[in-house]
Amino acid sequence: MAHRPSIARLLALAPPTLGRGVLLLALVCWGGAFSSALDGLNHFAPFWLVFSVAALAFCVAAGAQARGWAAFCAVAVIAQIGIIAPEFVRSGAGHAAPAQAGQQVRVIWLNTWLGGRGSEDVLRYLEASGADFLLVSELHDEGQPEYQRLRELYPTVIRCQGEHECNTTIYARRTPVAQSTPAGLRVAIGEFDIDGAPLRLIAAHAARPNPPGRQQRELAALAGIITDGDTENCILGGDFNSTPWSFTLRHFDQASELQRHTRAMPTWPAQEWTRFRLSALFAFLPIDHMYSGARWRLVSLRRGPRTSSDHFPIEATFQAR
């Protein structure tokens, strides 16, 4: 009859298991630089770092016999820090300049999570925001009466192509000089004249990381659209479904030639999440982002209040240089 392994035996097996496991995990995460499938793990890099630190602490506490496995864990910790650190050391992110005389615009991004449903909570927030431009997704204003107040405040509505499935929209108080909605992307683009200062405003909603590859293709196409136009006068807000620890978002940041102003700002979840309706004690994924070109400098940026959406809004003010 087989005997159950003793607690001492299990404790002896733990350091090599942890050492190998966290080091392998770190190597796989770095493989995300070359594989979109592996890069999906990097959206949870802070959790992998905490796990690696805990494994290191356990191996150190296990004594001299686990010293070699502690070294494995230490390498894993350094590797995970290497994935996360660039977000905190990159220059310019989140640094607002003092307001000066000149043209300013207040822009709000929010994935409303409404689908075809109305929500007085979200609509009241948008109506009372005082924003010049609302960039929203998953809000299907298709003539429902509950959106009438929003349309009165924001008579210009630029919505991406694709009927009900395309759910990214710009609401503006001003009349656009031009507008476009690239086919195949949940993207809306409006060009405006802000009292002599040109503004190219883009709202975007990227695919989720799974299945791998689709999000990368969409962001590459979006970067091409941005750089093919007036990049310096651009302001971009959106739900990228991608965190700053991912190589995917870093590649987009570089390719778009825009400055991303959100720095590790968690925006999801703001409500219960997963099919098990887990309570959202705090947001832990920074997947909504705000960008601008060189001619629109950031004056203020903050995460907005919790609404009935599963995302927090991003509120930003920009000033023309």
C-alpha positions in Angstrom: 0.0 0.0 0.0 1.5 3.4 -1.0 2.2 5.8 1.7 1.3 9.4 1.5 4.3 11.7 1.2 5.2 13.3 4.5 5.0 17.0 5.1 8.8 17.1 5.4 9.1 15.4 1.9 6.7 17.9 0.4 8.7 20.8 1.9 11.9 19.3 0.5 10.3 19.1 -3.0 8.9 22.7 -2.8 12.2 24.7 -3.5 13.1 22.9 -6.7 9.5 23.0 -7.9 9.3 26.7 -7.2 12.7 27.5 -8.5 12.2 25.7 -11.8 8.6 27.0 -12.1 9.2 30.7 -11.6 12.3 30.7 -13.8 10.5 28.9 -16.6 7.6 31.3 -16.3 10.0 34.3 -16.6 11.5 32.8 -19.7 8.1 32.2 -21.2 7.1 35.8 -20.4 10.2 37.2 -22.2 9.3 35.0 -25.1 6.4 37.4 -25.5 8.8 39.7 -27.3 8.6 37.2 -30.2 5.2 35.5 -29.8 1.8 37.1 -29.4 0.5 34.0 -27.7 3.2 34.1 -25.0 2.8 37.9 -24.6 -0.6 37.3 -23.2 1.0 36.2 -20.0 2.6 39.6 -19.6 -0.7 41.4 -18.9 -0.4 39.8 -15.4 3.3 40.5 -14.9 2.8 42.2 -11.5 1.2 39.0 -10.2 4.1 36.9 -11.6 6.5 39.3 -9.8 4.7 38.8 -6.5 4.7 35.1 -7.0 8.4 35.0 -7.8 9.2 37.1 -4.7 7.2 34.8 -2.6 9.0 31.8 -4.1 12.3 33.5 -3.4 11.3 34.2 0.2 10.3 30.5 0.7 13.5 29.2 -0.7 15.6 31.5 1.5 13.7 30.4 4.5 14.2 26.8 3.6 17.9 27.1 4.5 21.2 26.3 2.9 19.9 23.2 1.1 17.7 25.4 -1.0 20.3 28.1 -1.7 20.6 27.1 -5.4 16.9 27.2 -6.0 16.8 30.6 -4.3 19.2 31.8 -7.0 16.7 30.5 -9.6 14.0 32.5 -8.0 16.2 35.6 -7.7 16.8 35.4 -11.5 13.1 35.1 -12.1 12.4 38.2 -9.9 15.0 40.2 -11.9 13.5 39.0 -15.1 9.9 40.0 -14.1 11.2 43.4 -12.9 12.8 43.8 -16.3 9.3 43.4 -17.9 7.6 45.9 -15.6 10.2 48.5 -15.0 10.2 50.2 -18.4 6.7 51.5 -17.7 7.9 53.4 -14.6 11.2 54.8 -16.0 10.0 56.0 -19.4 10.2 59.8 -19.8 7.3 62.1 -20.1 4.5 59.8 -19.1 1.9 61.3 -16.8 3.8 64.6 -16.5 1.3 67.4 -16.8 2.3 71.0 -17.6 0.8 74.1 -16.0 -2.1 75.5 -17.9 -1.3 78.6 -19.9 -3.3 81.0 -22.1 -4.4 79.1 -25.3 -6.7 76.6 -26.8 -7.6 73.8 -24.4 -9.8 70.7 -24.9 -11.2 68.3 -22.3 -11.4 64.7 -23.5 -13.0 61.7 -21.8 -12.5 58.1 -22.7 -14.9 55.4 -21.4 -15.8 51.9 -22.4 -19.3 52.2 -21.2 -20.1 48.4 -21.2 -23.7 49.2 -22.2 -24.2 47.3 -25.4 -27.7 48.2 -26.5 -28.9 48.8 -22.9 -29.5 52.3 -21.5 -27.9 53.3 -18.2 -28.8 56.5 -16.5 -25.8 56.2 -14.3 -23.3 56.3 -17.2 -25.3 58.8 -19.2 -25.5 61.2 -16.2 -21.8 61.0 -15.8 -21.2 61.7 -19.5 -23.7 64.6 -19.6 -22.3 66.2 -16.5 -18.6 65.7 -17.4 -18.2 69.1 -19.1 -16.0 67.5 -21.7 -15.5 69.0 -25.1 -15.2 65.5 -26.6 -16.5 62.1 -25.4 -14.7 59.1 -26.8 -16.8 56.0 -25.9 -17.2 52.4 -26.8 -19.9 49.8 -26.2 -22.6 52.5 -26.2 -25.0 51.9 -29.1 -26.9 55.1 -29.5 -29.3 53.9 -32.2 -32.1 56.3 -31.7 -33.1 55.2 -28.1 -34.8 58.1 -26.3 -32.6 57.8 -23.3 -29.7 59.2 -25.4 -31.5 62.3 -26.5 -30.0 64.5 -23.8 -26.5 63.4 -24.8 -27.2 64.1 -28.5 -28.4 67.6 -27.6 -25.2 68.3 -25.7 -23.0 66.7 -28.4 -24.6 67.1 -31.8 -21.7 65.7 -33.7 -21.6 61.9 -33.6 -18.8 60.0 -35.4 -19.3 56.2 -35.2 -17.2 53.5 -36.7 -18.4 51.3 -39.5 -19.9 47.8 -39.0 -23.4 48.5 -37.8 -24.2 47.3 -34.3 -20.9 45.3 -33.9 -18.8 48.5 -34.2 -19.2 50.3 -31.0 -16.6 53.1 -30.9 -17.9 56.7 -31.1 -16.8 60.3 -30.8 -19.3 62.7 -29.4 -18.4 66.4 -30.0 -19.8 69.8 -29.3 -18.1 71.1 -32.5 -18.6 70.4 -36.2 -15.7 68.4 -37.6 -13.7 69.7 -40.5 -13.4 66.0 -41.7 -14.2 62.6 -40.4 -13.5 59.0 -41.2 -14.2 55.5 -39.9 -11.6 53.0 -41.2 -13.1 49.7 -42.3 -12.3 46.6 -40.3 -11.4 48.5 -37.1 -13.4 49.8 -34.2 -12.0 53.2 -34.8 -13.6 56.7 -35.2 -11.6 59.7 -36.4 -12.7 63.4 -36.4 -10.6 66.4 -37.5 -11.5 69.7 -35.8 -10.4 73.3 -35.8 -10.0 74.4 -32.2 -10.0 78.2 -32.7 -7.2 77.9 -35.2 -5.4 74.9 -33.6 -5.9 71.7 -35.7 -6.9 68.6 -33.8 -7.1 65.0 -35.1 -9.2 63.1 -32.5 -9.2 59.3 -32.6 -11.2 56.8 -30.5 -10.2 53.2 -30.6 -11.2 49.8 -29.2 -8.8 47.0 -29.8 -9.5 43.3 -29.7 -8.8 41.2 -26.6 -5.4 39.3 -26.4 -7.1 36.0 -27.3 -7.1 34.6 -29.9 -3.4 35.6 -30.3 -2.5 37.7 -33.3 -5.7 39.7 -33.9 -4.9 42.4 -31.3 -1.4 42.8 -32.8 -2.8 43.2 -36.3 -5.4 45.7 -35.3 -2.8 47.9 -33.4 -0.4 47.7 -36.3 -3.1 48.9 -38.6 -4.1 51.7 -36.2 -0.4 52.8 -35.9 -0.3 53.0 -39.7 -3.4 55.1 -39.8 -2.0 57.5 -37.2 1.4 57.9 -38.9 -0.2 58.3 -42.3 -2.0 61.4 -41.1 -1.3 64.4 -38.9 0.5 62.8 -36.0 1.6 65.9 -34.2 -2.0 67.2 -33.8 -3.4 63.9 -32.8 -5.2 62.9 -29.5 -6.0 59.3 -29.1 -8.0 57.5 -26.4 -9.2 54.0 -26.2 -9.6 50.6 -24.7 -6.5 48.7 -26.0 -7.2 45.5 -24.0 -3.4 45.6 -23.5 -1.3 46.5 -20.5 1.9 48.5 -20.5 3.8 45.4 -19.4 3.1 43.7 -22.8 5.4 43.9 -25.7 2.4 44.5 -27.8 1.6 47.8 -26.3 5.2 48.9 -26.3 5.5 48.1 -30.0 2.4 50.2 -30.6 3.7 53.1 -28.5 6.8 53.2 -30.7 5.1 52.7 -34.0 2.4 55.3 -33.4 4.9 58.1 -32.7 2.6 59.4 -30.0 3.2 60.0 -26.3 1.2 57.7 -24.0 0.3 59.7 -20.9 -1.3 57.0 -18.8 1.3 55.3 -16.6 0.3 52.1 -15.0 -3.2 53.4 -14.4 -5.5 50.5 -13.7 -9.0 50.9 -15.2 -10.5 47.4 -15.1 -12.4 45.9 -13.5 -14.7 48.5 -11.9 -17.6 46.1 -11.4 -18.2 42.4 -10.8 -16.2 40.3 -13.3 -16.1 36.8 -14.7 -19.0 34.5 -15.0 -18.8 33.8 -11.3 -19.5 37.5 -10.6 -16.4 38.1 -8.5 -16.5 41.4 -6.6 -14.1 44.1 -8.0 -12.4 45.2 -4.8 -9.9 47.2 -6.9 -9.0 47.7 -10.6 -5.8 45.8 -11.5 -5.4 45.9 -15.3 -4.3 49.2 -17.0 -5.9 48.6 -20.4 -7.4 52.0 -21.2 -4.9 54.6 -22.4 -4.6 58.2 -23.6 -2.1 59.6 -26.1 -1.3 62.8 -27.8 1.0 64.2 -30.5 3.7 66.8 -29.9 1.5 69.8 -30.5 -1.1 68.9 -27.8 0.6 68.9 -24.4 -1.0 67.4 -21.4 -2.4 69.7 -18.7 -4.2 67.2 -16.5 -5.0 63.5 -16.4 -6.9 61.4 -13.9 -8.9 58.3 -13.6 -12.6 59.2 -13.4 -15.2 58.0 -10.9 -16.7 54.5 -10.8 -19.9 54.1 -12.8 -22.0 51.1 -13.7 -19.5 50.4 -16.4 -16.8 47.7 -15.8 -14.2 50.2 -16.8 -13.1 53.4 -15.1 -13.1 56.5 -17.4 -10.0 58.5 -18.2 -10.3 62.3 -18.0 -7.7 64.5 -19.7 -7.2 68.1 -20.6 -4.8 69.1 -23.4 -3.5 72.5 -24.6 -2.3 73.4 -28.0 1.3 74.5 -28.1 
